[in-house]
Amino acid sequence: MSMNVYVPSSLREAGRELRGGLQRPVATLSRRDFVRAWSSIAYLFPGLHPDGFNDPESGWPRALKCFAVEAWRRAEAGKLADEELYPSDAQWAGIYDRMTEHTEGETARRKQIARHG
């Protein structure tokens, strides 16, 4: 299975990808479109975690829980790799892009993610 790792380059891009994913039933999204929307959620909402999304105290907005349900469905069916289920690079990039000061190491990591994402 090839991976569709995706890291948004900006808040605007992540918002566009998520809006695109919300325009159709999540189960009908292609793998590529699903991963782009799912990774955008991680970028935009880095405090959310796929595990325990159904817990009332998880912080997951009701409108986005369908993505977590679908991510787990696809992962359990072998249609989503671990790196896609847990898009930590997108999550980290979302945090980095909101920061006003960066260390040299953080900047190098962001550039590396941008090249591979």
C-alpha positions as CSV (number, residue, x, y, z in Angstrom):
1,M,0.0,0.0,0.0
2,S,1.5,3.4,-1.0
3,M,1.0,6.2,1.5
4,N,-0.6,9.5,0.9
5,V,1.2,11.6,3.5
6,Y,0.0,15.2,3.3
7,V,1.1,18.3,5.3
8,P,-0.7,21.5,4.6
9,S,1.5,24.5,3.8
10,S,-0.7,27.0,5.5
11,L,-3.9,27.5,7.6
12,R,-5.6,28.6,4.4
13,E,-4.7,25.5,2.5
14,A,-5.7,23.2,5.4
15,G,-9.1,25.0,5.7
16,R,-9.6,24.5,1.9
17,E,-8.9,20.8,2.1
18,L,-11.1,20.3,5.2
19,R,-14.0,22.2,3.6
20,G,-13.6,20.0,0.5
21,G,-13.8,17.0,2.7
22,L,-16.9,18.2,4.4
23,Q,-18.8,18.7,1.1
24,R,-19.4,15.0,0.5
25,P,-20.2,12.0,2.7
26,V,-16.8,11.1,4.2
27,A,-17.1,7.5,3.3
28,T,-17.3,8.5,-0.4
29,L,-14.0,10.4,-0.4
30,S,-11.2,9.0,-2.4
31,R,-8.2,7.8,-0.3
32,R,-6.2,10.9,-1.4
33,D,-9.0,13.3,-0.6
34,F,-9.7,11.6,2.7
35,V,-6.1,11.8,3.8
36,R,-5.8,15.4,2.8
37,A,-8.9,16.3,4.9
38,W,-7.8,14.1,7.8
39,S,-4.3,15.6,7.9
40,S,-5.8,19.0,7.7
41,I,-7.8,18.3,10.8
42,A,-4.5,17.4,12.6
43,Y,-2.9,20.6,11.3
44,L,-5.8,22.8,12.3
45,F,-6.7,21.1,15.6
46,P,-3.4,19.7,16.9
47,G,-5.0,18.9,20.3
48,L,-7.3,16.3,18.9
49,H,-6.1,12.7,18.9
50,P,-7.6,9.8,16.9
51,D,-7.6,7.5,19.9
52,G,-10.6,8.0,22.2
53,F,-12.4,10.4,19.8
54,N,-15.7,9.2,21.1
55,D,-15.0,10.1,24.7
56,P,-17.2,13.0,25.7
57,E,-14.2,14.8,27.0
58,S,-12.0,14.2,24.0
59,G,-12.6,17.7,22.6
60,W,-13.7,16.4,19.2
61,P,-16.3,18.7,17.6
62,R,-19.3,16.7,16.5
63,A,-18.9,17.8,12.9
64,L,-15.5,16.2,12.7
65,K,-16.1,12.9,14.5
66,C,-17.2,11.3,11.3
67,F,-13.6,11.7,10.0
68,A,-12.3,9.9,13.0
69,V,-14.8,7.1,12.6
70,E,-13.9,6.8,8.9
71,A,-10.1,6.9,9.7
72,W,-10.5,4.0,12.1
73,R,-12.7,2.1,9.6
74,R,-10.2,2.5,6.9
75,A,-7.2,1.7,9.2
76,E,-8.9,-1.5,10.4
77,A,-9.6,-2.5,6.9
78,G,-6.0,-2.1,6.0
79,K,-6.7,0.9,3.8
80,L,-4.9,3.5,5.9
81,A,-1.3,3.2,7.0
82,D,-0.3,4.2,10.6
83,E,1.4,7.3,9.3
84,E,-1.9,8.3,7.7
85,L,-4.0,7.4,10.8
86,Y,-1.7,9.4,13.0
87,P,-0.6,12.4,10.8
88,S,1.9,13.7,13.3
89,D,3.9,15.7,10.8
90,A,0.8,17.7,9.8
91,Q,0.0,18.2,13.5
92,W,3.5,19.4,14.3
93,A,3.5,21.7,11.3
94,G,0.2,23.2,12.4
95,I,1.7,24.1,15.7
96,Y,4.9,25.4,14.2
97,D,3.1,27.6,11.7
98,R,1.2,29.3,14.6
99,M,4.4,30.0,16.6
100,T,6.0,33.5,16.3
101,E,9.5,32.4,17.2
102,H,11.4,29.3,16.1
103,T,14.6,27.6,16.9
104,E,17.0,26.7,14.2
105,G,16.2,23.0,14.7
106,E,12.4,23.7,14.4
107,T,12.9,25.6,11.2
108,A,15.0,22.9,9.7
109,R,12.4,20.3,10.6
110,R,9.6,22.3,9.1
111,K,11.6,22.6,5.8
112,Q,12.2,18.9,5.9
113,I,8.5,18.2,6.4
114,A,7.6,20.6,3.5
115,R,9.9,18.7,1.2
116,H,8.4,15.3,2.0
117,G,4.8,16.1,2.8
